[in-house]
Amino acid sequence: MSTSSTDNDGQGMIVNPKPTADNQDWDGDEADRADRLRFEEEQAMIREQSEARAAKAAADEAAKKATA
């Protein structure tokens, strides 16, 4: 069984398009944009939790100093 160039038309291959000079505003597809949005939301939640922990730790430290 031999394969010819017409048998391999690119199906099943992973294609990662890159912006070209005439398409500098390429932003990926809907899934790429959804992934970026989800990642940004997760990062914001992590920052909020970190800030809340830091504020709680500072409040606890201040309370310890006040009672000492």
C-alpha positions in Angstrom: 0.0 0.0 0.0 1.6 3.2 -1.1 0.5 6.7 0.0 0.5 9.5 -2.4 0.5 13.2 -1.7 -3.3 13.4 -2.2 -3.7 10.9 0.7 -2.2 13.2 3.1 -4.3 16.4 2.9 -3.4 17.6 6.4 -6.3 16.0 8.3 -5.4 14.8 11.7 -2.4 17.1 11.9 -2.0 19.8 14.5 -1.8 23.2 13.0 -0.8 26.2 15.1 -1.3 29.3 12.9 1.0 32.2 13.5 0.2 35.8 12.7 1.5 37.0 9.4 2.6 40.4 8.4 -0.9 41.1 7.0 -2.7 39.6 10.0 -1.1 41.1 13.1 -4.3 41.2 15.0 -4.9 37.5 15.0 -6.3 36.6 18.4 -6.9 32.8 18.1 -10.2 31.2 18.1 -13.1 31.2 20.6 -11.5 28.5 22.7 -8.2 30.4 22.9 -10.1 33.5 24.1 -12.1 31.5 26.6 -8.9 29.9 28.0 -7.3 33.4 28.4 -10.4 34.7 30.1 -10.5 31.8 32.5 -6.8 32.1 33.3 -7.2 35.8 34.0 -10.1 35.1 36.3 -8.2 32.4 38.2 -5.2 34.8 38.6 -7.5 37.5 40.0 -9.0 35.1 42.4 -5.6 33.9 43.6 -4.5 37.5 44.1 -7.6 38.3 46.1 -7.1 35.2 48.3 -3.4 36.1 48.8 -4.3 39.7 49.8 -7.0 38.5 52.2 -4.5 36.1 53.8 -1.9 38.8 54.2 -4.5 41.2 55.7 -5.7 38.6 58.1 -2.1 37.8 59.1 -1.4 41.5 59.7 -4.5 41.9 61.7 -3.7 38.8 63.8 -0.1 40.2 64.4 -1.5 43.6 65.4 -4.0 41.9 67.8 -1.1 39.9 69.4 0.9 43.1 69.9 -2.1 44.9 71.4 -2.6 42.2 74.0 1.0 41.9 74.9 
